[in-house]
């Protein structure tokens, strides 16, 4: 990657991680059948793009990407969105390059004050020249996790996604139980459902952010933020792998990129993992 500066492993002040996760669809009920509030639930309605930091500080708000173009969204609806999240629209509710560009410039860059490492999936929209250049402008080096490895070395996938989605699901089911008649008869508009989802996500995010150790342990468990001298290797635990050993290797100097080999390997991959959630 063309980057103005590469961060050093030992002096890196904080590490970051990004993962796109598909949120649950609109809550359904066995009695709903295919009518009323259950229509169109076979399509992705929203994607949540989460960012956690290796020191546990919640610097970047969750980005909710709703399905649609967003051109007819009323100001009244927009003003009701939860302030703890950022909302964008995309025809397929996916993070394409325009959405990713918005995120880098409006969510990531304003909150990054020092040299940083950003761990990303190999989703094509996150690997374009425009995106890597935008990251370089804020002294951020992207590190792409190889396809098929998210469940092993993605901090969000390892420790954060499950409790996050469980909290959102719990809030949605509670609302369903309290408003069953409304869902049965399709009384909640699409706009009202979007507003509700922003509040559920905002609340789930705030609750999880109170326990910083979840993010701290996730990064160490994946071997991303452990000390370079090997003194913290005992904290690495790669689920699904057996009989592996962690090789400390040679000492890393301040002017070396410890992830050069991984990024070189990633650049040769042609597999598009945009379908991986």
C-alpha positions in Angstrom: 0.0 0.0 0.0 1.2 3.5 -0.8 1.4 5.0 2.7 3.3 8.1 3.9 4.2 6.5 7.2 4.1 3.0 8.7 3.4 2.6 12.4 5.8 0.9 14.7 4.6 -2.1 16.6 6.0 -1.3 20.0 5.2 2.4 20.0 1.8 2.2 18.4 -0.5 4.0 20.9 -3.7 2.1 20.1 -5.0 -0.4 17.6 -8.2 -0.5 15.8 -10.5 -3.0 14.3 -13.4 -2.8 11.9 -15.9 -5.4 10.9 -19.2 -5.2 9.0 -21.9 -7.3 10.7 -25.4 -7.9 9.5 -27.9 -7.0 12.0 -31.0 -9.1 12.6 -33.9 -8.4 10.2 -37.1 -6.8 11.5 -38.5 -8.8 14.4 -41.0 -11.4 13.3 -43.5 -13.5 15.0 -44.9 -17.0 14.1 -48.4 -15.5 13.7 -47.3 -12.8 11.3 -47.1 -15.2 8.4 -46.2 -13.3 5.2 -48.4 -10.3 5.6 -48.3 -7.0 7.6 -45.0 -6.3 9.3 -43.4 -9.5 8.0 -43.3 -8.5 4.4 -40.0 -8.1 2.7 -38.0 -9.6 5.6 -36.1 -11.9 3.3 -33.9 -9.0 2.3 -31.2 -7.3 4.2 -32.6 -4.2 5.8 -29.6 -2.8 7.6 -25.9 -3.3 8.2 -24.0 -2.1 11.3 -20.4 -1.2 10.8 -18.6 -1.3 14.2 -15.2 -0.1 15.3 -13.5 -1.1 18.5 -10.2 0.0 19.9 -7.5 -2.0 21.6 -7.6 0.2 24.7 -11.3 -0.2 24.9 -12.2 3.5 24.3 -15.3 3.9 22.1 -14.0 6.7 19.9 -16.0 5.9 16.7 -19.8 5.6 16.7 -21.5 2.6 15.0 -22.4 3.3 11.4 -25.9 2.0 10.4 -26.4 1.5 6.7 -30.1 1.3 5.8 -31.5 -0.2 2.6 -32.5 2.5 0.1 -31.3 5.7 -1.4 -32.4 7.9 1.5 -33.7 10.7 -0.7 -37.2 10.8 0.7 -36.3 10.5 4.3 -38.1 13.3 6.2 -36.2 15.7 8.5 -38.6 14.6 11.3 -37.4 11.0 11.0 -33.7 12.0 10.8 -34.1 14.1 14.0 -35.3 11.0 15.8 -32.3 8.9 15.0 -30.3 8.0 18.1 -27.3 10.4 18.6 -25.1 7.4 19.5 -25.0 6.2 15.9 -24.4 7.5 12.4 -26.9 6.7 9.7 -26.3 6.3 5.9 -28.3 4.8 3.1 -27.3 2.4 0.3 -29.5 0.5 -2.2 -28.5 -2.9 -0.8 -27.7 -1.8 2.8 -24.1 -2.6 2.2 -20.8 -0.8 2.7 -19.7 0.1 -0.8 -16.9 2.5 -1.7 -19.0 5.8 -1.3 -20.1 4.6 2.2 -16.6 3.6 3.1 -15.2 6.9 1.9 -17.8 8.7 4.0 -16.8 6.6 7.1 -13.1 7.3 6.7 -13.5 11.0 6.3 -16.4 11.7 8.8 -16.2 8.9 11.4 -12.6 7.6 11.5 -10.4 10.6 10.6 -11.9 13.1 13.1 -11.2 10.7 15.9 -7.7 9.6 15.0 -5.0 11.9 16.5 -2.0 9.6 16.2 -0.5 7.0 13.9 -2.7 4.0 13.8 -3.2 0.5 12.5 -6.6 -0.5 11.1 -7.5 -4.1 10.8 -10.0 -4.8 8.0 -11.7 -7.6 6.1 -10.6 -8.0 2.5 -13.9 -6.6 1.3 -13.3 -4.9 -2.1 -14.7 -1.5 -1.0 -12.1 -1.3 1.7 -9.2 -1.9 -0.6 -9.5 0.7 -3.3 -6.8 3.2 -3.9 -9.1 6.1 -2.9 -9.7 4.4 0.5 -6.1 3.5 1.2 -5.0 7.1 0.2 -7.7 8.5 2.5 -6.4 6.4 5.4 -2.8 7.4 4.6 -3.8 11.0 5.0 -4.6 10.4 8.6 -1.5 8.2 9.2 -3.5 5.0 9.2 -2.0 1.7 7.9 -4.6 -0.9 6.9 -4.0 -4.5 7.7 -6.3 -7.0 5.8 -7.3 -10.2 7.4 -7.1 -13.1 4.9 -10.4 -14.6 3.8 -11.7 -17.3 6.1 -9.8 -16.1 9.1 -12.4 -13.7 10.6 -13.6 -16.2 13.2 -10.0 -16.7 14.4 -8.3 -13.4 14.4 -11.0 -10.7 14.1 -11.4 -9.1 17.6 -15.0 -8.1 16.9 -15.9 -11.6 15.5 -14.1 -13.3 18.4 -15.5 -11.4 21.4 -17.8 -8.5 20.4 -20.4 -9.4 17.8 -22.2 -12.1 19.8 -23.1 -10.0 22.8 -23.8 -6.9 20.6 -26.3 -8.8 18.5 -27.8 -10.5 21.5 -28.5 -7.1 23.1 -30.0 -5.7 19.9 -32.1 -8.9 19.5 -33.3 -8.7 23.1 -34.4 -5.1 22.7 -36.2 -5.9 19.4 -38.0 -8.9 21.0 -39.0 -6.9 24.0 -40.5 -4.3 21.7 -42.3 -7.0 19.7 -43.8 -8.5 22.8 -45.0 -5.1 24.0 -46.4 -4.1 20.6 -47.5 -7.4 19.1 -50.8 -6.1 17.7 -49.0 -3.3 16.0 -46.6 -5.8 14.3 -49.4 -8.2 13.4 -51.3 -5.4 11.6 -48.3 -3.6 10.1 -48.8 -0.4 12.0 -45.1 0.4 12.3 -43.8 2.4 9.2 -40.4 1.8 7.7 -39.3 5.1 9.2 -40.5 4.2 12.7 -38.6 0.9 12.5 -35.4 2.6 11.4 -35.7 5.0 14.3 -36.2 2.1 16.7 -33.2 0.2 15.3 -30.9 3.2 15.8 -32.0 3.3 19.5 -31.5 -0.4 20.0 -28.0 -0.3 18.4 -27.1 2.9 20.3 -28.1 1.4 23.6 -26.3 -2.0 23.0 -23.2 -0.1 21.9 -23.2 2.1 25.0 -23.7 -0.9 27.4 -20.9 -2.9 25.8 -18.6 0.2 25.8 -18.8 0.4 29.6 -16.8 -2.7 29.9 -13.5 -1.8 28.1 -11.9 -5.1 29.0 -14.0 -6.8 26.4 -12.2 -5.0 23.6 -8.9 -5.1 25.3 -9.0 -8.9 25.8 -10.3 -9.4 22.2 -7.2 -7.8 20.7 -4.8 -9.7 22.9 -6.7 -13.0 22.4 -6.1 -12.5 18.6 -2.5 -11.7 19.1 -2.8 -8.2 17.7 -1.9 -6.0 20.7 0.4 -8.2 22.7 3.9 -7.1 23.4 6.3 -7.6 20.6 8.9 -9.2 22.8 6.7 -12.2 23.4 6.1 -11.5 27.1 2.3 -11.5 26.6 2.0 -14.4 24.2 0.3 -16.4 26.9 -2.8 -14.2 26.3 -3.1 -15.4 22.7 -5.8 -17.9 22.2 -6.9 -18.8 18.6 -10.1 -20.7 18.8 -10.5 -23.5 16.3 -6.8 -24.1 16.0 -4.9 -26.8 17.9 -1.3 -27.5 18.7 -0.1 -24.1 17.4 2.9 -22.2 18.7 3.6 -18.5 18.7 7.0 -17.6 17.2 8.3 -14.3 18.5 10.8 -14.1 15.6 13.3 -11.4 15.1 13.2 -8.1 17.0 11.2 -5.4 15.0 12.9 -2.1 14.5 11.1 1.2 14.6 11.4 1.7 10.8 10.0 -1.7 9.9 6.4 -2.7 9.1 5.7 -5.8 11.1 2.7 -6.6 8.8 4.5 -6.2 5.4 4.4 -9.9 4.7 0.7 -10.2 5.5 -0.2 -7.2 3.3 2.0 -8.5 0.5 0.2 -11.8 0.7 -3.2 -10.1 0.7 -2.4 -8.0 -2.3 -2.0 -11.3 -4.3 -5.4 -12.6 -3.3 -8.1 -12.3 -6.0 -10.9 -13.7 -3.8 -13.6 -11.1 -3.1 -14.9 -11.8 0.4 -17.6 -9.2 0.2 -20.2 -11.8 1.1 -18.5 -12.6 4.4 -20.4 -11.1 7.4 
